[in-house]
Structure formats: structure tokens, C-alpha cells
Amino acid sequence: MTPDLNDTIVALSSAPGPGGRAVVRLSGPDAFRHATRVFTSSEPVRVNERRLYAGQVSLPGVASPLPADLYASPSPRSYTGQQMAELHTLSCPPLVEALIAELLNAGARAARPGEFTMRAFLAGKLDLTRAEAVFDVIAAGDRDALKQALATLAGGVARPLKELRGDLLDLLADLEAGLDFTEEDIYFVSTEDQLLRLGRALATLSLLEKQLTGRALGSRPFRAVLAGRPNAGKSSLFNVLTGATALVSPEPGTTRDYLVRRLDLGGVPVELIDTAGRRVLADDVERQAQTLGRDQARDADLVLLCVEAGAELDEEEWTLLRGAEPAVVLATKCDLTPAPAGRLATSAATGAGLAELRALLAERARARAAPAPSVGRCRHHVAACTERLRQAHQMVLFGEPPELVALELRAALDELGEMVGAVYTDDLLDRIFSRFCIGK
């Protein structure tokens, strides 16, 4: 159920724990009244004025007042469209808890997860794609994900969708106007114009579908797999790159399972995977380990084929290179033997080539994780809208009655409405905003 918008809600909006500053946020009809119960300033807080007040917070049981600032945002020029007050004070957990308790005693209600952003949506300050982008900003695990979420929050997805919806509403209006004059030779939109406008809409949705596919691929870190013969130096490279302690031994076949560690290469997340070396199978355990290794290589974004410097590729390694896309040959143990031309020379012992290898991994990861819109929730709506518009295009092409074309357009508009939030249910809002943090 959509919570009561007439309540005044309160929550900690900054990270919990000790720190220089805590932000306690209120939103609702009585936000200023509740805030000024604990906050005092040398000048009165004006309900209709957006400004910062310097002052102090007084709490029961605390001997001296705490230095604090009050950021006042009157309705409707606030994030939620309601009165909003933010109290900024010292981030001492017991004192912050006492402050929130006092505001609750004053009549405020504890905010639910995502309730501030839900109020912004219901007030028309955000559409659903931008509201979800707030969650993506909070959950961003790397710089690319943050950049993508911020672009969506700035309207990078909502703007073209709203323009598309406006174009289709205009086309529907033209079609329905023509239906009122079916017995006369009056046409508000020609067949050629209908085909052109529908084709333009389909092109917009086609581009969005490609972006959504990229978003699905970008939801996991870039995966690079170390593969090669036993004792080729894979585990040594894995250890020096990740700081792990995979077992290393001159005895071939030491690695019996695959190991995974995550690297942070300048803000780009990469999963590095060490796999068992290829050899004549000795037992069922080793057979299973090598099967797992082959599965990892097949699903990898990049295969790093490790070959000892001075050794030539055998037939199985050439087969692996042809089957893996993409793949890079690494010359390992280059402190012992010079690397052949055309191979990236590395040495776990001296660190040679490791900076180049990290740069290569970061470059490949960035290329795969191109920013894409955060609208995974409505992927099925994009497909359904596309199908409706294709049906409408085909009907116009084959001269079907305009009434049928109008029906398909209305169905397409319903799908678009759900994407941008023009059509929604309490259930849908619950599913979206329940994922948020409290205070956001």
C-alpha cells in the first residue's frame, strides 16, 4: 500500500556510524514544526523561505546543546514536493539516535525504505526511470556504474521515452480525429506520414533494446581466465596480481580447482580466475577440475593463455585460441628465458609486464562495460511496445482499418506509460522502492 503522504517522516540520510556530520531528514506537512522543536537559531525559521540556518540542537538528557545547521526547503520547491528539513549535526551514533527519537516523540513517523524518493515520484519530481536511478547511484560498485546511473538520473533515459510517448499520442490524436470524418474525404494524417512516424518510433525502441542488452552484460564484472599447461606459471601470476595465496609448486597439477579473486583496476572491477592446467587425466577429481576450467574459459570475457617463455604453442593451445574469443597469449617466467616476439612478456618473480597486463585488463573491461540505461525493470515493456508498433506498421502498410491501428497505438502507449510511470500500481511502487535504503 502507498503510505500516507500527510504523515511527516524522519530518517537518518547519511551513513550510520561515527563521523564529522550526520544528516537527519524530515519530509511532510509538519517538517519545520518538528525540526524547530529541537533546533534553535538566532533568527526564526520561515516556512516559505529556502535557506540555511546555523544554530544548535538541544536533546533531553544531554547537558550541552550540539552545534547544528538546518537546511529548510519549502513546498513545493523541494525534492519530495513537500516541506523538507535536514538537520546536520555531529555523527555520534548515540546522539543521532536520541535526536531521531525526539523527532518521533514530536509526532514524526519513521520513514520506510525509499519513501523520500517515492514521495518525489508521486509529486511529479521524478519519473520511475529516474527514481530507480537513485537506487542505482546508491548501489553503484564502480565508476562506470556510477556514471551510468547519474546519466539516467539526469534524464538520459526518460527524455527520449517521453518524447516518443508524446509523438505517439499526437499520432493517435490524428488517427482518431480522422475517424470522426469517415464518410468524408478528410485525412488528418497520410499513410506515408503514419509509416514514417511509426518507423521513427521503432528505431528509438530498437536502440533502447540494444542498450538494455548492454546493461544485462554489464551487470557482472569483467571475467579474465588464466589457462594453459600445468606448471606454466598461472598460479604465480594469479597470486602476484591478486595478493592471494594459491598453492604453487614445481609439481605439475597442483591446482585442482579454479580460484576467483576480484581486482580493482583504477575503479574498474575485474574477476581473475585461475584454472587447473591441462594434462593427461590421472583421476576423477582431476578430470572434474579440468572440466570446470574449460567451462570457465568458455564463459570468460578474456582468456589469458599462459605459455612458458621459449615454448611453442601445441595443437591443443591453438585449438583453445581459436575457440576462445577474445584471447591473449602471455609469455610467463620471462626472468628465465626471453619472450618470443608478439607475446606479452611477464614474470611473477620480477614483476616484469604486470603493469602492462593490468592496463590490458582494465582497457578490455572498460570496452565491454559501456554505460547503458538502468531500466532493467521495464525490459519486457520495451519488447511489448515494439511488437505493438510493428503490428501497427504492418496494418498501415496493408491498408487495415485505422480503428485497428489506433488500438495497437493505445496498447503501445500503455507499455510506455508503465516504463516512465504514467501508469502504475501500488504493487509496482512497492517492488521498486522496497529495495532502497531507509532515508533515501
C-alpha positions as CSV (number, residue, x, y, z in Angstrom):
1,M,0.0,0.0,0.0
2,T,1.2,3.5,-0.7
3,P,2.0,5.2,2.7
4,D,0.0,8.2,3.9
5,L,1.5,11.3,2.3
6,N,0.1,13.5,5.1
7,D,2.5,12.0,7.6
8,T,5.7,13.7,8.4
9,I,8.5,11.2,8.0
10,V,12.0,11.2,9.5
11,A,15.2,9.1,8.9
12,L,19.0,9.3,9.0
13,S,20.0,10.0,5.5
14,S,23.8,9.8,5.9
15,A,25.9,6.7,6.5
16,P,25.5,5.4,10.1
17,G,28.5,5.4,12.5
18,P,30.9,8.0,13.8
19,G,32.0,10.8,11.6
20,G,32.1,14.5,11.0
21,R,28.5,15.0,10.1
22,A,25.1,13.2,10.3
23,V,22.1,14.2,8.2
24,V,18.7,13.7,9.7
25,R,15.9,14.3,7.1
26,L,12.2,15.2,7.6
27,S,9.5,15.5,4.9
28,G,5.9,16.3,5.3
29,P,3.4,19.0,6.3
30,D,4.9,19.4,9.8
31,A,8.6,19.0,8.9
32,F,9.6,22.6,10.1
33,R,7.4,22.4,13.2
34,H,9.0,19.1,14.3
35,A,12.5,20.3,13.4
36,T,12.2,23.5,15.4
37,R,11.2,21.6,18.5
38,V,14.8,20.5,18.9
39,F,16.6,23.2,16.8
40,T,17.1,26.8,17.7
41,S,18.7,29.6,15.8
42,S,19.3,33.3,16.3
43,E,16.6,34.0,13.7
44,P,13.2,32.5,13.2
45,V,12.7,29.7,10.6
46,R,10.5,31.0,7.9
47,V,8.1,28.4,6.4
48,N,8.2,29.9,2.8
49,E,11.9,30.6,2.6
50,R,14.5,28.2,1.2
51,R,17.7,28.7,3.2
52,L,20.3,27.5,5.7
53,Y,20.0,28.4,9.4
54,A,23.0,28.0,11.7
55,G,22.2,27.1,15.3
56,Q,22.1,24.2,17.7
57,V,20.2,21.1,18.7
58,S,19.0,20.5,22.3
59,L,18.3,17.0,23.4
60,P,16.8,15.6,26.7
61,G,19.5,14.1,28.9
62,V,22.3,15.8,27.0
63,A,23.9,18.5,29.1
64,S,25.0,20.9,26.4
65,P,23.5,21.8,23.0
66,L,25.1,20.3,19.9
67,P,26.2,22.6,17.0
68,A,23.8,22.0,14.1
69,D,22.6,23.5,10.8
70,L,19.1,23.4,9.5
71,Y,18.5,23.2,5.7
72,A,15.0,24.3,5.0
73,S,13.2,23.6,1.7
74,P,9.6,24.8,1.5
75,S,6.9,23.1,-0.5
76,P,6.7,22.6,-3.5
77,R,10.3,23.6,-4.3
78,S,11.8,20.6,-2.6
79,Y,13.0,17.1,-3.5
80,T,9.8,15.5,-2.3
81,G,7.5,18.4,-3.2
82,Q,6.6,18.8,0.5
83,Q,8.2,20.7,3.3
84,M,11.6,19.3,3.8
85,A,14.0,19.9,6.7
86,E,17.5,18.5,7.1
87,L,19.3,18.7,10.4
88,H,23.1,18.5,10.0
89,T,25.0,17.8,13.3
90,L,27.8,15.6,14.7
91,S,27.7,12.0,13.6
92,C,27.8,10.4,17.1
93,P,25.5,7.3,16.9
94,P,24.0,7.7,20.5
95,L,23.3,11.4,19.9
96,V,21.8,10.8,16.4
97,E,19.6,8.1,17.9
98,A,18.5,10.5,20.6
99,L,17.8,13.2,18.0
100,I,15.6,10.9,15.9
101,A,13.8,9.6,19.0
102,E,13.0,13.2,20.0
103,L,11.6,13.9,16.5
104,L,9.5,10.7,16.6
105,N,8.2,11.8,20.0
106,A,7.2,15.2,18.4
107,G,4.9,13.3,16.0
108,A,7.0,12.3,13.0
109,R,6.9,8.8,11.7
110,A,9.9,6.6,10.8
111,A,10.4,6.6,7.0
112,R,10.2,3.3,5.1
113,P,12.9,2.3,2.6
114,G,12.8,4.6,-0.4
115,E,9.9,6.7,1.0
116,F,11.6,10.1,0.3
117,T,12.1,9.1,-3.4
118,M,8.6,7.6,-3.6
119,R,7.2,11.0,-2.5
120,A,9.3,12.7,-5.1
121,F,7.8,10.4,-7.8
122,L,4.3,10.9,-6.6
123,A,4.8,14.7,-6.6
124,G,5.9,14.5,-10.2
125,K,9.5,15.5,-9.4
126,L,10.9,12.3,-10.8
127,D,9.6,9.6,-13.2
128,L,10.1,5.9,-12.4
129,T,13.3,5.5,-14.5
130,R,15.0,8.4,-12.7
131,A,13.7,7.2,-9.3
132,E,15.3,3.8,-10.0
133,A,18.5,5.6,-11.0
134,V,18.6,7.0,-7.4
135,F,18.8,3.4,-6.2
136,D,21.5,2.6,-8.8
137,V,23.6,5.6,-7.6
138,I,23.4,4.2,-4.1
139,A,24.3,0.7,-5.2
140,A,27.0,1.6,-7.8
141,G,30.0,-0.6,-7.3
142,D,32.4,1.1,-9.7
143,R,32.9,4.4,-11.5
144,D,31.3,3.2,-14.8
145,A,28.2,2.1,-12.9
146,L,28.0,5.4,-11.1
147,K,28.5,7.4,-14.3
148,Q,25.7,5.3,-15.9
149,A,23.3,5.8,-13.0
150,L,24.0,9.6,-12.9
151,A,23.3,9.9,-16.6
152,T,19.9,8.1,-16.1
153,L,19.2,10.3,-13.1
154,A,19.8,13.4,-15.3
155,G,17.1,12.2,-17.6
156,G,19.1,10.3,-20.2
157,V,16.5,7.6,-20.5
158,A,13.3,9.4,-19.5
159,R,13.8,12.2,-22.0
160,P,13.7,10.1,-25.2
161,L,10.9,7.9,-23.8
162,K,8.8,10.9,-23.0
163,E,9.4,12.4,-26.5
164,L,8.5,9.0,-28.1
165,R,5.3,8.9,-25.9
166,G,4.4,12.5,-27.0
167,D,4.9,11.6,-30.7
168,L,2.7,8.5,-30.4
169,L,0.0,10.5,-28.6
170,D,0.0,13.0,-31.4
171,L,-0.3,10.3,-34.0
172,L,-3.1,8.6,-32.1
173,A,-4.9,12.0,-31.9
174,D,-4.6,12.5,-35.7
175,L,-5.9,9.0,-36.3
176,E,-8.9,9.4,-34.0
177,A,-9.7,12.8,-35.4
178,G,-9.9,11.2,-38.9
179,L,-12.3,8.5,-37.5
180,D,-14.9,11.3,-36.9
181,F,-14.9,12.0,-40.7
182,T,-15.0,8.5,-42.1
183,E,-17.8,9.5,-44.6
184,E,-15.9,12.4,-46.0
185,D,-12.6,12.7,-47.8
186,I,-10.8,14.3,-44.9
187,Y,-7.5,12.9,-43.7
188,F,-5.6,14.3,-40.8
189,V,-2.5,12.1,-41.4
190,S,-1.5,10.4,-44.6
191,T,-0.4,6.7,-45.0
192,E,3.1,7.8,-45.8
193,D,3.3,10.0,-42.7
194,Q,1.9,7.2,-40.5
195,L,4.6,4.8,-41.8
196,L,7.3,7.4,-41.3
197,R,6.3,8.2,-37.7
198,L,5.9,4.5,-36.7
199,G,9.3,3.7,-38.3
200,R,10.9,6.5,-36.3
201,A,9.3,5.1,-33.1
202,L,10.5,1.6,-33.9
203,A,14.1,2.9,-34.4
204,T,14.1,4.6,-31.0
205,L,12.9,1.4,-29.3
206,S,15.4,-0.7,-31.2
207,L,18.3,1.5,-29.9
208,L,16.9,1.2,-26.4
209,E,16.7,-2.6,-26.7
210,K,20.5,-2.7,-27.6
211,Q,21.2,-0.5,-24.6
212,L,19.3,-2.9,-22.3
213,T,21.2,-5.9,-23.7
214,G,24.4,-4.0,-22.8
215,R,23.1,-3.3,-19.4
216,A,22.4,-7.1,-18.8
217,L,26.0,-7.8,-19.9
218,G,27.4,-5.0,-17.7
219,S,25.7,-6.3,-14.5
220,R,28.6,-8.6,-13.7
221,P,32.3,-7.8,-13.5
222,F,34.6,-8.5,-16.5
223,R,36.0,-12.0,-16.2
224,A,39.5,-13.0,-17.3
225,V,40.6,-16.6,-17.1
226,L,44.2,-17.8,-16.7
227,A,44.5,-21.0,-18.8
228,G,47.4,-23.2,-20.1
229,R,49.6,-26.2,-19.3
230,P,50.4,-27.4,-15.8
231,N,53.3,-25.5,-14.2
232,A,53.1,-22.7,-16.8
233,G,53.1,-20.1,-14.0
234,K,49.4,-19.4,-13.9
235,S,49.0,-19.6,-10.1
236,S,52.1,-17.5,-9.6
237,L,50.7,-14.7,-11.8
238,F,47.3,-15.1,-10.0
239,N,49.0,-14.6,-6.6
240,V,51.1,-11.6,-7.5
241,L,48.1,-9.9,-9.3
242,T,45.5,-10.5,-6.6
243,G,47.5,-10.9,-3.4
244,A,46.0,-14.4,-3.0
245,T,47.9,-17.4,-1.8
246,A,47.1,-20.1,-4.3
247,L,49.3,-23.1,-3.8
248,V,52.4,-23.0,-6.1
249,S,54.7,-26.0,-6.6
250,P,57.1,-27.3,-9.2
251,E,55.0,-30.4,-9.2
252,P,52.5,-30.2,-12.2
253,G,48.8,-30.4,-11.5
254,T,49.0,-28.7,-8.1
255,T,45.8,-26.6,-8.8
256,R,42.9,-29.0,-8.7
257,D,40.0,-26.4,-8.7
258,Y,39.5,-22.9,-10.1
259,L,40.1,-19.9,-7.9
260,V,38.4,-16.5,-8.2
261,R,39.5,-13.1,-6.9
262,R,38.2,-9.6,-7.7
263,L,40.6,-6.9,-8.8
264,D,40.0,-3.1,-8.7
265,L,42.0,-1.6,-11.6
266,G,41.5,2.1,-11.3
267,G,37.9,1.8,-10.4
268,V,37.2,-1.0,-12.9
269,P,36.2,-4.3,-11.3
270,V,37.7,-7.4,-12.9
271,E,37.3,-11.1,-11.8
272,L,40.5,-13.0,-12.3
273,I,40.2,-16.8,-12.4
274,D,43.0,-19.4,-12.0
275,T,42.2,-22.8,-13.5
276,A,43.8,-26.2,-13.4
277,G,46.5,-27.0,-16.1
278,R,45.8,-29.3,-19.0
279,R,47.4,-32.7,-18.6
280,V,46.8,-36.4,-19.1
281,L,44.0,-37.2,-16.7
282,A,45.0,-39.1,-13.6
283,D,41.8,-39.5,-11.7
284,D,38.2,-38.4,-11.5
285,V,39.0,-35.4,-9.2
286,E,41.4,-34.0,-11.8
287,R,39.0,-34.7,-14.6
288,Q,36.3,-32.7,-12.9
289,A,38.8,-29.8,-12.2
290,Q,39.7,-29.6,-15.8
291,T,36.1,-29.7,-16.9
292,L,35.4,-26.8,-14.6
293,G,38.4,-24.9,-16.0
294,R,37.2,-25.4,-19.6
295,D,33.7,-24.1,-18.6
296,Q,35.3,-21.0,-17.1
297,A,37.4,-20.4,-20.2
298,R,34.3,-20.8,-22.4
299,D,32.3,-18.2,-20.4
300,A,35.2,-15.8,-19.9
301,D,35.3,-12.3,-21.4
302,L,39.0,-12.8,-22.0
303,V,41.3,-15.9,-21.9
304,L,44.9,-15.3,-20.8
305,L,46.7,-18.3,-22.3
306,C,49.9,-18.8,-20.2
307,V,52.9,-20.3,-22.1
308,E,56.4,-20.5,-20.7
309,A,58.8,-18.2,-22.5
310,G,60.7,-20.1,-25.2
311,A,57.9,-22.8,-25.5
312,E,55.9,-23.1,-28.7
313,L,52.1,-23.5,-28.7
314,D,50.9,-27.0,-29.1
315,E,47.9,-28.2,-31.1
316,E,45.5,-28.1,-28.1
317,E,46.6,-24.5,-27.3
318,W,46.0,-23.4,-30.9
319,T,42.5,-25.0,-30.6
320,L,41.9,-23.1,-27.4
321,L,42.9,-19.8,-29.0
322,R,40.6,-20.4,-32.0
323,G,37.7,-21.3,-29.7
324,A,38.2,-18.5,-27.2
325,E,37.1,-15.0,-28.1
326,P,39.0,-13.0,-27.3
327,A,42.3,-14.4,-26.1
328,V,45.8,-13.1,-25.4
329,V,49.0,-15.2,-25.2
330,L,51.1,-14.4,-22.1
331,A,54.8,-15.4,-22.0
332,T,55.5,-16.4,-18.4
333,K,58.7,-16.9,-16.5
334,C,60.5,-14.3,-18.6
335,D,63.1,-13.8,-15.9
336,L,64.5,-17.2,-17.0
337,T,64.1,-17.1,-20.8
338,P,63.4,-14.2,-23.2
339,A,59.8,-14.0,-24.6
340,P,59.1,-14.6,-28.3
341,A,58.0,-11.6,-30.3
342,G,54.3,-10.8,-30.3
343,R,53.7,-12.1,-26.8
344,L,53.1,-10.1,-23.6
345,A,56.2,-10.9,-21.5
346,T,55.5,-11.4,-17.8
347,S,57.4,-12.6,-14.8
348,A,55.8,-13.2,-11.4
349,A,59.3,-13.3,-9.8
350,T,60.4,-9.8,-11.0
351,G,57.1,-8.1,-11.7
352,A,58.0,-7.6,-15.4
353,G,55.0,-7.0,-17.6
354,L,52.5,-6.9,-14.7
355,A,51.7,-3.2,-15.2
356,E,51.1,-3.8,-18.9
357,L,48.8,-6.8,-18.1
358,R,46.8,-4.7,-15.6
359,A,46.4,-2.0,-18.1
360,L,45.3,-4.5,-20.7
361,L,42.7,-6.0,-18.4
362,A,41.3,-2.5,-17.4
363,E,41.1,-1.5,-21.1
364,R,39.2,-4.6,-22.1
365,A,36.9,-4.3,-19.1
366,R,36.0,-0.7,-19.9
367,A,35.3,-1.6,-23.5
368,R,32.9,-4.3,-22.5
369,A,31.2,-2.3,-19.7
370,A,30.0,0.6,-21.9
371,P,27.4,2.6,-19.9
372,A,23.7,1.7,-20.6
373,P,20.4,2.9,-19.2
374,S,19.3,1.5,-15.9
375,V,15.8,0.4,-17.0
376,G,16.0,-3.4,-16.5
377,R,12.6,-3.4,-14.7
378,C,10.8,-2.4,-17.9
379,R,12.7,-4.6,-20.4
380,H,9.6,-6.6,-21.1
381,H,7.7,-3.3,-21.7
382,V,10.2,-2.4,-24.4
383,A,9.7,-5.7,-26.2
384,A,5.9,-5.5,-25.9
385,C,5.8,-1.9,-27.1
386,T,8.0,-2.8,-30.1
387,E,5.7,-5.7,-31.0
388,R,2.6,-3.4,-30.8
389,L,4.2,-0.8,-33.1
390,R,5.3,-3.5,-35.6
391,Q,1.7,-4.7,-35.7
392,A,0.5,-1.1,-36.3
393,H,3.1,-0.5,-39.0
394,Q,2.1,-3.7,-40.8
395,M,-1.6,-2.7,-40.6
396,V,-0.9,0.7,-42.1
397,L,1.2,-0.9,-44.8
398,F,-1.5,-3.4,-45.9
399,G,-4.4,-0.8,-45.6
400,E,-6.1,-2.2,-42.5
401,P,-8.9,0.0,-40.9
402,P,-7.5,2.9,-38.9
403,E,-9.6,1.8,-35.9
404,L,-7.3,-1.3,-35.6
405,V,-4.2,0.8,-35.9
406,A,-5.5,3.1,-33.1
407,L,-6.0,0.0,-30.8
408,E,-2.4,-1.0,-31.3
409,L,-1.2,2.5,-30.6
410,R,-3.1,2.6,-27.4
411,A,-1.6,-0.7,-26.3
412,A,1.9,0.6,-27.1
413,L,1.2,3.8,-25.1
414,D,0.2,1.7,-22.1
415,E,3.6,-0.1,-22.2
416,L,5.4,3.3,-22.5
417,G,3.3,4.6,-19.6
418,E,4.5,1.8,-17.3
419,M,8.1,2.5,-18.3
420,V,8.0,6.2,-17.3
421,G,5.5,5.8,-14.5
422,A,2.5,7.5,-16.2
423,V,0.7,4.2,-15.4
424,Y,1.5,2.4,-12.2
425,T,0.1,0.4,-9.3
426,D,0.8,0.3,-5.6
427,D,2.3,-3.2,-6.1
428,L,4.7,-1.9,-8.6
429,L,5.8,1.0,-6.4
430,D,6.3,-1.4,-3.5
431,R,8.6,-3.7,-5.6
432,I,10.7,-0.7,-6.7
433,F,11.1,1.3,-3.6
434,S,11.4,-1.5,-1.1
435,R,14.9,-2.1,-2.4
436,F,16.1,1.3,-1.3
437,C,17.9,2.3,1.9
438,I,15.9,3.9,4.7
439,G,16.5,7.7,4.4
440,K,16.6,7.8,0.6
